Amino acid sequence: MKFGAVYCLYDDHEYLDISLEPIKDKLEKILFLVSDIPWNGRISDNSSTIQKIKNLCQINQNFEFIQGHWTNEIDQRNFGLEHLYNQAIDYCFIIDSDEIYHDKHFENIKQFVLKNPTVAAFHLEWNTYWKKQYYVISPREIYKPVVVVKIDSFQFITIRHGVTSIQRAGKFVFQTKQSVYNVMIIPQNVAICYHLSYARSDTYIQRKLETNSHANEFIKDWYQNVWEKWQPGNKNLHPVTPTQYNQAIQENFLTFPNSLKKFIKQERYVNNKCSIIILNWNSYDLLLRCLNLIKHNTDNYEIIVVDNGSLDLPETFKSDMEFYKITKIILNKENLGFVQGVNQGIKLAEKDADICLMNVDAEPQPGWLENLYRTLIDNHSAGLVGPLGNELENGFQKERMVENDTRVFNLHFFCVLIFRELINKIGVLDTRFGLGSYEDNDYCIRAMLAGYQSWISSKSLVRHKAHQVFEINDLDRNELEIKNRQLLQEKLIETLYQYGSTMDLTMTNLKIAKKCGLVIREE
């Protein structure tokens, strides 16, 4: 059996690359149909979409591009079915450019279809995503679109639904006597579609309201009253039938297909969604040096400065904020400690911005942030990324320690990039660590338990002579480290105790219990 797919487009290809990722090498034919007019609304310049698809077709032999004139989506989809039928394709995937699948889920669908050869149409459930925060509609909408059809016995009569009482023969389509819709619903454990139709910018949504097949059904002033005013917890969001989208809630990022994880991380970097937080405490000279190095060696960022009651911060400092791209400054009347000061900065940052913690005595080198992001993007489950360059006594994370990006169990927070979804999941730093020390160990452990990994970026360099602020303020670092190491140990023991009190660890997984020494006995 041969499988193909049809994409119907006009001027939208934002998610096309990641939609193609799991399918481009697994189908005999992928057909792109680009209309010369939108289904509704004004005609716009769609040359970038056309050029994008032409470029894809040049490097993928199983891709085909057809530009035509279709006044509606139904005719465009039926044209695609007829074209693939003439190329001896048996089954067609119906995929919009904003629909994404896990690699495994896509293969699961193919196998499910092959196991049910008498069925002509396959529908499934999808998760619909909302805004660029990628919140998910909850509960999942009832609507189940058709995603695979047997080409010789299916014809569209609505946008994502059709009839199976037909038979193709050459250029002709004949009505059959069978009147029952020959369909199966693909179970959730086989596959889910990730539908990004509303995971869009304000500009795109305005265009969508104009060109969508349902444009004439949209509620008047929906954009102003629902989309623009949306806050988490708002109800009844759908622009045609409000209750279809009850609410949008925060999604677990780790459930996304890998291609979508990479896209979101890349999107954050390109759109300047990184807030660098620098804590200052009687270290103005170091602060100026750090700010100047960031300015000369960094793109795509904002800076938040948190001052912990410094005596040496001049009144004129605020006049330099624009020069250094400092968007916010917090002036504490007293020293609140490293952890609480950092948390203030995190809470002040944009809610969808990634966070970079930078010690005031750090010296970021050219390309440091770009390379931190490259490591974050390339490793799907990375939640924390640190550079090389720390001059600690034990040499960990020191310049030239590793040649390639490396997963580790701990990072020193003299400089660290923290993915926003990790903060959304586990929160800020633990204030019990006060002035600082072991708060980084704690956060890396918490991240790991939440499913996120810590990585060293081998090409990112941030030189750093450690503990200068401790010396400036005449603090006993050794005493603080001993105290906070004890705090971390107590926290880990308490965590294990509390977890163990909720279940019998020796019975939940006997193999692990034996490996960890919870069960010791001769067999």
RORO-835867 format. One line per field, with one value per residue: residue in one letter; y, x, z of N, C-alpha, C in turn. Coordinates in steps of 0.1 Angstrom, whole numbers. Example, Ala and Ser with C-alpha at 12.3 -4.5 7.8 and 13.67 -1.06 7.14 Angstrom:
<rs>
r = A S .
npy = -57 -22 .
npx = 132 128 .
npz = 78 71 .
capy = -45 -11 .
capx = 123 137 .
capz = 78 71 .
cpy = -33 0 .
cpx = 132 129 .
cpz = 78 79 .
</rs>
This chain:
<rs>
r = M K F G A V Y C L Y D D H E Y L D I S L E P I K D K L E K I L F L V S D I P W N G R I S D N S S T I Q K I K N L C Q I N Q N F E F I Q G H W T N E I D Q R N F G L E H L Y N Q A I D Y C F I I D S D E I Y H D K H F E N I K Q F V L K N P T V A A F H L E W N T Y W K K Q Y Y V I S P R E I Y K P V V V V K I D S F Q F I T I R H G V T S I Q R A G K F V F Q T K Q S V Y N V M I I P Q N V A I C Y H L S Y A R S D T Y I Q R K L E T N S H A N E F I K D W Y Q N V W E K W Q P G N K N L H P V T P T Q Y N Q A I Q E N F L T F P N S L K K F I K Q E R Y V N N K C S I I I L N W N S Y D L L L R C L N L I K H N T D N Y E I I V V D N G S L D L P E T F K S D M E F Y K I T K I I L N K E N L G F V Q G V N Q G I K L A E K D A D I C L M N V D A E P Q P G W L E N L Y R T L I D N H S A G L V G P L G N E L E N G F Q K E R M V E N D T R V F N L H F F C V L I F R E L I N K I G V L D T R F G L G S Y E D N D Y C I R A M L A G Y Q S W I S S K S L V R H K A H Q V F E I N D L D R N E L E I K N R Q L L Q E K L I E T L Y Q Y G S T M D L T M T N L K I A K K C G L V I R E E .
npy = -12 22 54 88 124 154 189 218 251 287 314 307 293 289 268 248 233 218 204 187 172 145 130 133 115 92 88 80 101 136 162 195 220 251 278 305 325 335 317 333 369 395 395 386 389 360 350 342 319 303 302 290 264 255 254 233 212 209 196 173 144 132 152 174 202 222 249 265 275 279 283 275 255 228 220 223 203 180 180 174 147 134 138 124 99 93 89 65 62 49 56 87 111 137 168 198 227 235 213 188 159 134 114 86 84 90 68 49 55 48 20 13 19 1 -23 -22 -27 -25 -1 32 59 77 91 113 124 157 178 212 242 273 307 322 312 286 273 247 237 229 211 187 195 183 178 158 155 143 124 105 90 65 67 59 56 79 112 146 166 185 206 190 165 139 118 82 67 64 57 57 59 62 94 98 99 77 72 50 22 20 37 42 59 49 45 48 56 67 54 71 61 54 76 112 143 174 204 235 258 280 288 313 345 379 393 373 360 380 380 354 355 368 353 327 296 296 322 339 330 338 352 385 411 393 391 415 413 387 374 395 402 380 360 336 312 324 318 300 303 299 311 308 288 293 276 254 257 255 264 276 260 256 237 206 209 189 169 175 170 164 180 203 212 221 241 260 268 279 300 316 326 340 360 377 369 367 372 386 384 402 403 428 438 460 461 477 484 459 453 472 464 438 445 460 440 422 439 442 416 402 394 399 402 413 432 427 444 437 453 449 467 483 503 517 523 546 576 583 561 551 566 553 531 526 526 502 483 478 470 469 477 469 482 473 480 468 441 413 388 364 345 353 378 371 357 378 392 372 371 396 396 392 371 350 348 334 328 341 337 357 361 390 392 379 373 375 361 365 355 340 338 331 305 291 290 275 250 245 244 223 201 183 179 195 218 234 252 257 276 271 280 287 293 274 256 228 225 219 225 242 261 245 220 202 190 187 195 186 165 169 165 186 221 251 282 306 315 308 295 293 276 288 271 253 268 275 251 241 263 290 298 281 297 291 288 313 336 324 295 262 265 262 234 223 233 221 194 194 201 178 158 167 161 174 182 190 208 213 238 235 254 279 305 319 336 336 347 333 341 368 388 379 383 411 420 409 382 350 325 297 289 295 277 252 253 255 232 213 220 213 185 178 185 167 143 147 149 123 109 120 112 85 80 80 57 22 17 -5 -23 -12 -11 -37 -44 -20 -13 -33 -27 -2 -8 -9 -32 -60 -91 -126 -146 .
npx = 8 5 13 3 3 -16 -12 -29 -26 -22 -10 4 30 42 46 53 77 82 59 63 84 82 71 82 101 87 66 52 45 42 20 17 -6 -11 -31 -41 -56 -70 -92 -111 -114 -90 -66 -32 4 17 42 64 56 52 78 91 80 88 116 117 108 128 148 137 127 102 83 58 47 19 3 -27 -62 -85 -116 -125 -119 -128 -129 -103 -90 -103 -93 -67 -69 -78 -56 -36 -47 -45 -18 -15 -16 -27 -37 -44 -30 -45 -34 -29 -8 -3 -4 9 29 41 70 67 39 30 39 25 -1 -1 3 -20 -40 -33 -40 -67 -81 -105 -117 -126 -122 -105 -106 -93 -85 -75 -51 -55 -38 -30 -23 11 22 17 -4 -28 -60 -86 -113 -102 -113 -144 -146 -135 -112 -110 -82 -68 -76 -90 -83 -97 -123 -134 -147 -145 -170 -173 -151 -133 -144 -164 -178 -182 -194 -187 -170 -140 -130 -108 -111 -136 -161 -181 -214 -221 -241 -238 -246 -238 -215 -182 -161 -134 -124 -93 -76 -67 -44 -29 -24 -21 -30 -12 -24 -19 -33 -43 -21 -6 6 -6 -9 -11 -35 -54 -53 -61 -88 -99 -94 -101 -119 -142 -148 -171 -186 -176 -177 -188 -164 -148 -121 -112 -126 -122 -97 -77 -80 -75 -67 -50 -74 -96 -128 -147 -137 -137 -140 -163 -182 -183 -182 -168 -141 -133 -114 -80 -51 -20 5 23 55 73 58 55 60 94 103 86 94 120 114 100 119 138 123 119 145 150 131 140 135 148 158 183 196 211 228 236 259 274 294 300 320 326 301 298 318 309 284 293 307 286 271 288 292 269 237 201 185 175 182 179 186 193 197 212 209 233 262 277 265 260 239 236 234 210 206 221 207 193 214 228 208 192 162 147 150 158 158 168 165 181 205 192 201 215 197 170 172 177 153 135 142 135 107 100 106 95 66 68 95 127 152 183 208 233 264 277 304 312 325 314 321 325 296 286 259 244 255 248 221 220 228 207 185 192 190 165 152 166 168 183 213 247 278 313 342 344 364 369 381 381 380 357 335 353 372 378 372 354 349 327 292 278 259 252 251 250 252 271 260 272 268 239 216 181 154 122 98 107 109 83 73 86 92 109 142 152 146 157 184 195 221 235 250 250 224 223 229 207 186 192 189 161 152 160 144 120 120 137 169 203 229 262 274 297 308 303 315 322 341 353 362 358 338 343 326 320 344 347 327 335 328 325 330 334 322 295 291 294 271 250 253 246 220 210 214 196 172 170 169 145 128 129 119 92 82 85 66 42 39 47 78 94 78 67 84 103 127 141 142 158 182 189 193 173 160 174 184 191 186 .
npz = 0 -8 6 8 12 15 15 19 10 13 22 45 63 87 106 89 84 108 109 87 95 109 87 62 51 50 33 1 -16 -12 -15 -23 -24 -35 -35 -57 -46 -15 7 18 22 16 -11 -7 -6 -13 -20 -5 7 -15 -26 -5 -6 -31 -27 -9 -25 -43 -29 -20 -33 -33 -30 -43 -61 -67 -82 -81 -88 -65 -50 -26 3 2 -25 -31 -15 -26 -52 -46 -37 -61 -77 -64 -66 -93 -94 -84 -56 -25 1 17 38 55 62 78 76 102 119 139 146 168 160 165 168 143 128 141 133 106 108 121 102 82 94 93 67 54 61 52 61 85 117 143 177 187 203 209 206 222 218 220 242 242 255 263 250 272 286 261 228 214 187 160 136 102 92 77 46 25 -7 -31 -23 -10 -6 -1 16 34 53 69 67 51 25 22 4 -23 -54 -71 -105 -129 -142 -131 -105 -88 -74 -48 -35 -8 21 47 67 64 88 112 145 155 183 213 225 204 187 188 175 173 174 161 155 168 182 178 166 174 150 131 139 134 106 101 109 89 65 70 64 79 82 79 100 124 156 162 170 184 185 198 222 233 224 226 253 268 296 317 328 318 302 277 248 220 186 171 182 214 237 229 232 262 282 283 294 311 295 297 287 280 268 242 206 195 174 177 203 197 179 195 214 197 187 210 214 189 191 210 237 263 295 312 344 368 398 422 447 465 445 422 403 392 382 361 344 337 324 302 288 282 265 243 234 229 216 213 239 272 302 336 366 399 428 459 482 479 488 470 447 422 419 393 379 368 346 327 318 294 276 283 278 299 312 335 370 403 434 464 499 516 520 507 502 479 467 471 459 432 427 428 405 385 389 380 353 319 314 296 290 287 312 322 345 357 372 389 387 364 331 302 270 234 216 236 247 224 219 242 238 215 224 242 223 206 222 232 257 274 300 315 309 310 306 297 317 343 372 393 421 418 391 377 350 339 315 284 294 283 249 234 235 266 287 322 358 374 376 378 390 382 357 339 317 318 309 302 305 324 347 349 357 380 395 413 428 458 488 512 510 512 513 493 477 470 462 435 430 442 425 401 407 413 388 373 385 376 349 332 317 325 309 296 276 251 235 245 264 294 313 347 378 408 436 442 451 477 489 486 504 527 536 552 532 534 558 551 530 543 560 541 526 544 547 521 522 542 531 509 523 537 515 504 526 528 504 505 525 513 499 496 492 489 476 454 432 430 418 415 442 453 439 449 475 493 498 510 507 507 479 .
capy = 0 35 65 101 135 167 201 229 264 300 322 304 282 291 255 237 225 208 195 177 165 131 123 136 104 80 87 80 114 147 171 209 227 265 286 319 334 330 312 345 380 402 388 391 384 347 346 336 305 295 300 280 250 252 250 220 202 207 187 161 138 127 163 179 215 226 261 265 285 272 293 270 244 215 218 221 190 169 180 166 133 130 139 113 87 91 85 51 63 42 63 100 118 151 175 212 230 237 201 182 146 126 104 73 85 89 54 41 57 40 6 11 19 -11 -33 -21 -24 -22 12 43 72 76 103 112 135 165 189 225 251 287 318 318 305 272 267 237 238 219 197 186 197 171 177 148 157 132 126 96 85 56 76 54 56 90 125 157 174 197 209 178 154 136 106 71 60 67 48 64 51 72 108 98 94 71 70 36 20 20 50 44 65 39 53 44 66 62 56 81 55 52 89 125 154 187 214 248 268 293 291 323 359 387 397 361 358 390 375 342 358 373 344 313 290 299 336 345 325 343 361 399 416 383 394 425 409 374 372 405 403 367 357 322 311 329 307 301 310 296 323 304 282 296 266 244 259 259 273 272 258 254 224 201 211 176 160 180 163 170 191 214 216 228 253 269 273 288 311 325 333 349 371 384 365 362 382 384 389 404 408 436 441 467 456 485 483 446 454 480 455 428 451 463 428 418 448 440 402 396 398 393 401 424 430 432 445 437 458 445 477 487 517 523 525 561 581 585 547 549 572 544 519 524 522 488 475 474 474 470 477 467 488 469 489 460 428 402 375 360 337 361 388 365 354 391 394 362 374 408 393 388 358 340 350 325 335 338 343 361 367 403 392 371 380 368 362 366 344 332 335 323 291 285 287 265 238 244 241 210 190 185 179 204 229 243 252 265 278 268 292 289 290 268 248 214 225 215 235 251 262 233 208 192 194 187 197 174 164 168 164 198 233 263 293 319 319 297 298 285 275 293 261 247 277 274 238 239 276 298 292 279 308 286 289 326 344 316 283 250 267 256 220 221 236 211 182 196 200 164 151 172 156 183 179 200 206 223 242 235 266 291 308 330 335 340 345 330 345 381 396 375 390 425 422 402 371 337 316 283 287 294 264 241 254 252 218 206 223 205 171 176 186 155 132 150 146 109 105 123 104 71 78 79 44 12 17 -18 -32 -5 -16 -45 -44 -7 -14 -41 -20 9 -13 -8 -46 -67 -105 -137 -153 .
capx = 0 12 7 6 -3 -20 -12 -36 -21 -22 1 9 39 50 49 54 89 80 48 68 95 80 65 88 108 79 54 56 42 36 15 15 -15 -11 -41 -37 -64 -74 -106 -119 -107 -82 -54 -20 16 21 54 73 51 55 93 95 77 97 129 115 106 141 157 129 121 88 75 53 40 9 -4 -40 -72 -96 -123 -129 -110 -133 -125 -88 -87 -107 -83 -55 -73 -79 -42 -28 -53 -39 -4 -16 -15 -38 -42 -39 -30 -50 -26 -27 6 -1 -7 22 28 53 74 61 25 27 41 13 -13 1 1 -34 -47 -30 -46 -81 -81 -119 -122 -123 -119 -100 -106 -87 -86 -63 -49 -55 -29 -35 -13 25 25 14 -14 -36 -74 -90 -110 -100 -125 -151 -144 -124 -111 -105 -67 -64 -87 -87 -85 -106 -136 -137 -149 -149 -182 -171 -136 -126 -154 -168 -186 -174 -203 -183 -160 -133 -127 -103 -115 -149 -165 -195 -221 -224 -253 -235 -249 -232 -201 -173 -152 -129 -117 -80 -76 -57 -31 -22 -18 -28 -25 -9 -30 -13 -41 -44 -8 -2 8 -18 -11 -16 -49 -62 -54 -69 -102 -103 -93 -105 -131 -154 -148 -184 -193 -169 -184 -184 -156 -142 -106 -110 -132 -117 -83 -68 -82 -74 -58 -53 -86 -108 -136 -154 -127 -138 -146 -176 -190 -174 -180 -160 -128 -137 -103 -66 -43 -6 8 36 63 80 49 55 70 107 104 80 102 131 108 96 131 144 114 122 158 149 122 146 128 157 160 196 194 224 226 248 260 287 303 297 330 324 288 301 326 300 274 300 310 274 268 297 293 256 225 188 184 172 189 173 196 188 207 209 213 247 266 285 258 258 226 236 234 197 207 228 199 190 227 231 196 186 148 141 160 152 167 165 171 191 209 182 207 216 186 158 174 175 139 128 144 127 93 98 108 83 62 72 109 137 160 198 214 247 271 282 319 314 331 309 329 317 288 283 244 240 259 240 208 222 227 193 176 196 188 150 148 175 161 194 225 258 289 326 350 344 378 367 393 381 381 345 330 364 375 384 369 348 350 314 281 278 249 258 241 250 258 274 251 278 260 231 204 170 142 110 89 112 105 68 70 92 93 121 152 148 152 164 199 199 231 240 258 242 211 224 228 193 178 195 182 147 149 161 132 108 122 146 183 213 239 273 276 311 313 300 326 320 352 348 370 347 337 348 316 322 356 344 319 342 320 332 324 335 311 282 290 291 257 240 255 238 206 206 213 184 161 170 164 131 121 128 110 79 78 83 55 30 38 56 89 100 69 63 93 112 140 148 144 170 194 192 196 161 157 187 181 196 176 .
capz = 0 -9 13 4 20 9 22 12 16 6 26 59 64 99 112 79 86 119 105 78 101 111 76 49 45 52 24 -13 -22 -4 -25 -18 -33 -31 -42 -60 -39 -2 7 21 24 5 -17 -1 -12 -8 -27 4 9 -28 -27 6 -10 -42 -22 -3 -36 -49 -21 -16 -46 -32 -29 -55 -59 -78 -79 -88 -84 -57 -42 -13 8 -1 -39 -31 -10 -35 -63 -42 -37 -75 -83 -59 -71 -106 -92 -77 -41 -19 13 18 50 54 72 76 79 116 126 142 152 172 150 168 166 128 124 147 125 94 111 124 89 74 101 91 53 49 65 42 67 99 124 156 185 187 213 203 214 223 220 219 255 239 264 256 253 282 281 246 221 209 172 156 121 94 91 67 39 14 -18 -41 -17 -1 -12 9 14 43 53 74 67 37 23 17 -5 -37 -60 -82 -117 -138 -138 -126 -92 -89 -61 -45 -27 6 26 60 67 68 96 125 153 160 197 219 228 191 182 191 167 180 165 165 147 176 188 168 170 172 136 123 142 126 92 101 110 76 54 73 58 87 85 80 112 136 165 161 180 192 186 208 235 238 221 232 268 274 307 321 336 310 297 264 239 206 179 165 193 225 247 223 239 276 287 279 306 309 291 300 275 277 261 228 197 196 165 183 213 191 173 206 220 187 186 221 211 178 195 222 249 273 305 320 357 375 412 426 461 467 434 411 392 385 374 348 335 332 315 290 281 276 254 231 230 230 208 217 253 281 314 349 376 413 437 473 492 478 492 460 434 420 415 378 372 361 332 318 316 280 269 285 276 312 311 348 380 416 444 477 509 524 514 509 498 464 462 471 449 419 426 425 391 378 390 373 339 311 318 286 287 293 322 323 357 355 384 386 384 353 320 290 258 222 212 248 248 212 220 252 232 205 231 247 212 200 231 234 271 281 307 321 301 315 298 303 320 358 377 406 425 413 377 370 341 335 301 278 302 273 235 228 245 275 298 335 368 382 369 387 385 378 345 335 310 323 300 309 309 336 358 351 363 394 403 415 436 472 496 524 508 516 506 482 478 469 456 421 431 445 414 391 412 411 373 368 389 368 336 324 318 326 299 294 262 250 227 252 273 304 323 360 390 417 450 444 459 491 494 487 515 539 541 553 523 539 568 544 522 552 564 530 522 554 543 510 526 550 522 502 532 540 503 504 537 525 492 510 534 505 492 500 481 487 468 442 421 437 411 419 456 455 434 458 488 502 501 510 512 499 471 .
cpy = 13 46 78 111 147 178 212 242 276 308 319 291 283 278 244 228 214 199 184 168 150 123 124 124 91 79 87 93 124 158 185 216 241 273 300 329 327 325 323 357 385 393 394 385 371 341 338 321 297 292 289 266 246 247 236 209 200 197 174 155 135 139 168 192 218 239 262 276 277 282 288 258 230 211 215 207 179 169 172 151 127 129 127 99 83 87 71 51 58 51 77 106 133 159 190 216 234 225 192 168 142 116 91 73 84 75 46 43 48 25 3 11 6 -23 -33 -17 -21 -9 23 56 70 90 102 124 144 175 202 234 265 297 312 313 290 265 257 239 226 221 197 187 184 168 168 149 144 134 116 91 75 64 71 54 67 103 135 164 186 197 197 167 151 124 94 62 64 57 56 54 61 86 109 93 90 70 55 35 21 35 53 49 54 45 45 56 60 65 65 74 52 65 100 135 167 198 228 260 281 296 301 337 367 390 385 359 367 385 363 345 363 362 330 309 294 314 343 340 331 353 376 404 406 386 404 420 396 373 382 405 390 367 343 322 316 317 310 309 308 307 320 299 283 284 254 245 264 269 268 272 255 240 219 200 197 167 164 171 171 181 204 220 225 241 264 276 283 301 321 333 344 362 378 381 359 374 378 391 390 410 416 439 447 463 464 484 469 446 461 471 445 434 455 451 422 426 445 426 395 402 392 391 414 421 435 432 446 442 456 455 481 501 524 525 540 564 581 572 546 556 563 532 516 520 507 478 470 479 476 470 477 473 484 478 482 448 417 388 373 354 346 373 383 362 367 394 385 366 387 407 390 374 347 341 339 334 331 345 345 367 380 403 383 379 372 371 362 353 335 328 327 308 284 281 276 251 235 239 227 198 191 186 188 215 239 241 262 266 271 281 294 285 284 259 234 213 221 227 245 250 250 220 197 198 195 190 184 175 162 168 177 209 244 274 306 324 306 302 288 287 279 282 253 255 276 261 236 252 282 291 291 289 303 287 303 333 337 305 271 252 262 241 216 222 225 197 183 195 186 156 155 167 164 180 191 198 217 225 244 247 279 293 320 329 342 337 344 338 360 390 392 382 405 428 414 392 359 327 301 280 286 281 252 241 250 238 209 208 214 190 168 177 173 144 134 146 131 103 108 115 90 69 77 65 35 11 4 -27 -25 -9 -24 -45 -31 -8 -22 -34 -9 5 -11 -22 -53 -81 -115 -144 -168 .
cpx = 9 5 12 0 -6 -19 -19 -32 -24 -10 6 18 48 55 52 66 87 68 53 78 93 75 73 95 99 67 60 54 36 33 12 6 -16 -21 -36 -46 -67 -88 -116 -109 -98 -70 -42 -8 19 33 64 69 54 70 97 92 85 110 128 114 119 150 149 122 107 78 71 45 31 3 -16 -50 -84 -103 -127 -120 -115 -128 -110 -84 -91 -98 -71 -57 -72 -64 -34 -34 -47 -24 -4 -13 -28 -45 -36 -40 -35 -43 -26 -13 8 -5 6 20 42 57 67 46 22 29 29 1 -12 -2 -14 -43 -45 -37 -62 -84 -95 -124 -117 -119 -115 -99 -98 -89 -74 -63 -47 -47 -32 -24 1 30 23 6 -22 -51 -79 -105 -108 -113 -131 -148 -132 -123 -107 -90 -62 -76 -82 -92 -96 -121 -140 -137 -152 -162 -182 -155 -128 -135 -159 -177 -177 -183 -200 -172 -153 -130 -121 -106 -129 -151 -179 -201 -223 -236 -251 -237 -243 -218 -191 -161 -147 -123 -104 -79 -65 -44 -23 -16 -27 -22 -23 -13 -27 -21 -42 -31 -1 0 -5 -20 -16 -31 -58 -64 -62 -84 -107 -103 -98 -118 -144 -155 -161 -192 -187 -177 -179 -175 -149 -127 -104 -115 -126 -102 -74 -69 -80 -63 -60 -65 -98 -115 -142 -147 -129 -145 -159 -186 -182 -171 -171 -146 -131 -127 -90 -58 -29 -3 22 45 69 71 49 64 83 109 98 88 113 126 106 109 138 136 117 135 156 141 127 139 138 160 173 194 208 222 238 247 274 298 301 307 329 311 291 308 317 290 281 303 297 270 276 297 280 245 212 187 178 179 180 184 188 199 203 214 228 250 273 278 254 244 225 234 221 198 214 219 197 203 230 219 191 171 141 153 153 162 162 172 182 195 199 188 206 202 173 160 171 160 131 130 136 112 90 100 95 79 65 87 117 146 175 203 229 253 277 297 322 318 326 317 320 309 283 268 239 243 251 226 209 221 213 184 179 193 174 146 157 166 171 206 235 270 302 332 351 358 377 379 393 380 368 339 340 366 382 381 363 349 337 303 279 267 256 247 240 256 260 266 258 273 252 219 193 158 130 100 94 108 90 64 74 94 107 131 147 154 159 179 204 209 237 249 249 228 211 223 213 184 180 189 167 143 150 149 120 109 131 161 191 225 250 274 291 317 309 310 323 331 347 358 360 349 342 339 317 334 354 337 323 333 328 325 324 324 297 281 287 276 248 242 246 223 201 205 200 172 159 164 149 123 118 118 95 74 76 71 42 29 49 67 95 91 66 71 104 126 148 151 156 183 198 195 185 157 170 184 188 185 177 .
cpz = 0 -2 8 14 11 18 14 18 7 10 40 58 76 105 102 81 96 116 96 84 103 98 63 43 46 43 10 -20 -12 -14 -18 -28 -28 -40 -45 -54 -25 -3 10 22 13 1 -11 -9 -6 -15 -18 6 -4 -29 -17 1 -22 -37 -16 -14 -43 -42 -16 -28 -45 -29 -42 -52 -71 -73 -87 -83 -78 -49 -29 -10 4 -15 -39 -26 -20 -48 -59 -42 -51 -80 -77 -64 -85 -106 -84 -62 -35 -8 13 32 47 65 68 81 94 125 127 148 157 161 152 165 151 123 129 138 112 97 114 112 82 81 99 76 47 52 55 48 81 105 137 164 184 199 206 212 212 226 219 232 253 250 256 260 262 286 266 239 215 195 169 141 114 91 80 60 28 1 -28 -36 -8 -9 -1 5 24 44 58 76 53 37 18 8 -20 -41 -72 -93 -127 -133 -132 -112 -92 -75 -60 -37 -12 12 40 59 73 75 108 132 158 175 202 222 215 186 187 181 176 171 169 158 155 184 179 174 168 157 128 126 135 112 91 102 97 65 57 66 66 90 87 92 125 143 164 173 189 194 198 222 241 236 228 248 275 285 311 331 329 304 284 254 224 198 172 175 206 234 242 229 253 282 282 292 302 306 296 288 271 269 246 219 197 186 170 194 208 186 184 212 210 186 198 219 201 182 207 235 259 282 313 333 364 388 416 441 464 457 421 400 385 377 361 339 329 321 302 282 275 264 241 226 229 221 215 232 259 294 326 360 390 422 452 483 492 483 481 447 432 416 400 371 364 347 322 313 301 272 271 283 289 312 325 359 394 426 458 487 517 516 517 506 483 459 461 461 435 417 423 410 382 377 382 358 332 314 308 282 294 303 321 336 355 367 380 382 372 341 307 278 246 219 224 249 236 213 231 246 222 212 237 235 207 209 237 248 280 288 313 312 307 305 304 308 335 363 391 409 419 398 369 363 337 320 296 285 292 259 229 239 253 286 311 345 376 374 380 381 384 365 341 328 314 314 308 313 321 348 360 358 377 402 404 424 451 481 509 523 509 508 494 486 480 464 441 421 433 433 403 395 410 396 368 373 382 353 327 327 319 317 300 279 260 242 234 263 281 315 336 371 402 430 452 453 474 497 496 500 528 545 542 544 528 549 561 536 531 557 553 525 531 551 531 513 534 541 514 510 535 527 502 514 533 513 497 518 526 498 498 490 479 478 455 430 428 431 415 434 460 451 443 472 498 506 499 516 502 492 473 .
</rs>
